[in-house]
C-alpha cells in the first residue's frame, strides 16, 4: 500500500496533534501555559482534551 492510498483509506479517522507553550507576564511573574490540541483532518475541527 502506498502512502497516498493509506491516507485516502484512513482520512475519516486521521488527526494531527499540536502542542505549544505560552508564557505571559501576570502579576509581576512569568506563568507558563501548555496547550495541547487535536485537529480532525477530515472535518478540520479543533478539539481539546477533556479536563484532567
N, C-alpha and C positions, 0 to 999 in steps of 0.2 A: 504494500500500500504506500503510495506516495504521500508526502506531507500535505499536499493540496487536497487529496482525497480524504485524508484523515480529518482535516479541518472542515470540509464540507459535511462529512458524516456526523461530526460532533459539534457543529455550530450552535445548536439549540442549548447545549449544556456547557459550553465553554465560557470561561470567565477570566478576567485579569484582576490581579490584586495590586493595589498601590499602597505605599507606606511613606510617610514623611513626618518630620517634626517641625513644630513652630515654637519659637522662643521669644515671647513678648515680655517687655518690662512691665510689671504690675506691682504697685505699692512699693516701688523702690527696689525690687529684686527681680531677677530673671526666673521665669517659670517655663518649664518645658512641657509641651503637649505632644503626645504621639498620636498620629492619625492613621488609621487603617481603613481602607475602603475596598469594596469589591464591585467590579463592573461586569454585568451580564452583557456579553458581547452581542448576542442576537437582538436584544431589546434596547441596548445602550442605556441601561438603568444603573444607577449607582446605589449600592446597598451598603449599609454599615452593619457591623456585627452587633448582636444584642448586648445589653449591659452585662458586664461580668461581675 
